[in-house]
Amino acid sequence: MDFNVKKLASDAGVFFTRAVQFTEEKLGQAERTELDQHLENLLTRADGTKNWTEKILRQTEVLLQPNPSSRIEEFIYDKLDKKLPSRTTNAELLGQHMLDAAQEFGPETPYGSTLVIVGEYQKKLGGAERDFLQTSAASFLTPLRNFLEGDWRTISKERKLLDNRRLDLDICKARLKKAKLAEAKAAAAPDFQETRPRNYVLSASASALLSEEVDKVSVFTRGHCVCLCVCVFVSESSCEALHFLLQAEHELRVAQTEFDRQAEVTRLLLEGISSTHLNHQRCLQDFAEAQATYYAQCHHHMVELQQELHRCTSAPHSSAFLSGPVSPGGAGSTGQNVVGTLAVEQSQFPVTGTRKAKVLYDYDGHGASELSLLADEIITVHTVPGMDPDWLIGERGNEKGKVPVTYLELLS
């Protein structure tokens, strides 16, 4: 195992120095480099995007899957990168139980036939729910998770690096400030060991020689050369202070360059939040469309189920079944019970003659015999002798056809 002790010690020293600088800034004992207002606004907007995305994601997961255990199972499968086994929805499970009960009680009996009808429609509702869950997960939940686990992690990494560069810059500023104070103090304090005056004037040949030697070296080395040459004519303490000052200035320039570069990288990433908002907006539209489709399917299935149940209850064998047991009076009594039951059913919607009715929901007529309806419109309705009590004859101008009673509100 390659273990670099020097690098570890260097990293530990940098971490400790940054920690000291951060603590002093929090206590108000050190100056802090402030970011420009535009970058601060971008950071605030990014934080808000991240926080609200997490809340919307969690609450959508609760809406789609109220069972916490199932959500934990889905989370584990997702982290293990495994496909989640197909799970039966509650509506499908209920429908299957009803079908199994109908087989035991007899599908030809009134109760068994009703169980078959309701069970089949419950399974249809469960299938619609499964499609809705799959569509919502693919078009809405997955993009939100991808943002939090992908783009936001990159932004967080660059932000942390920007904070470190800012701390390094502030540390260099503090060092430069100390170096200037030390150099000024060394220049002002007399040195009794110095044998030559400070304001020593070089000869023309010495100045030319010094300039020639300075031009032969690099910029950073030139500073050391100047410091070394000047040290011949100044005190040792002044030379050390000047050397420390030049080094601090160089480190500050390097730190400022790295900070500016990292600030630009972070700014470019944060400006991408606008495109993230546009992407999430499209995902919201897809989610709303999936919800609308799901609820429309549920409404359609339930209307059909209601019509099926009304047809079953209005059939002759169902009426006899609902009329109760045959009284000892014989066939005449049975006939009276059946007639009484039909009278009760028809009295639920007492429409006599022609009346006005308000349409409660949109309805698409099936075939030429039925009239299509629009919500909130007013139509004229009336009955026809021998007609199913769950239906009326509706008229709208020259249009005429059967309409379901459950879609209407009869007006007085």
ABEGO torsion letter per residue (X at the ends): XBBBAAAAAAAAAAAAAAAAAAAAAAAGABBBBBBBAAAAAAAAAAAAAAAAAAAAAAAAAAAABABAAAAAAAAAAAAAGBBBBBBBBAAAAAAAAAAAAAAAAEAABAAAAAAAAAAAAAAAAAAAAAAAAAAAAAAAAAAAAAAAABAAAAAAAAAAAAAAAAAAAAAAAAAAAAAAAAAAAAAABBBAABABBABBBBBAAAAAAAAAAAAABBAAAAAAAAAAAAAAABBAAAAAAAAAAAAAAAAAAAAAAAAAAAAAAAAAAAAAAAAAAAAAAAAAAAAAAAAAAAAAAAAAAAAAAAAAAAAAAABAAAAAAAAEBBBAAEAAAAAAAAAAAAAAAAAABBBBEBBBBBBABBBBBBEAABBBBBBGBBBBBBBBBGBBAABBBBBBEABBEBBBAAABBBBX
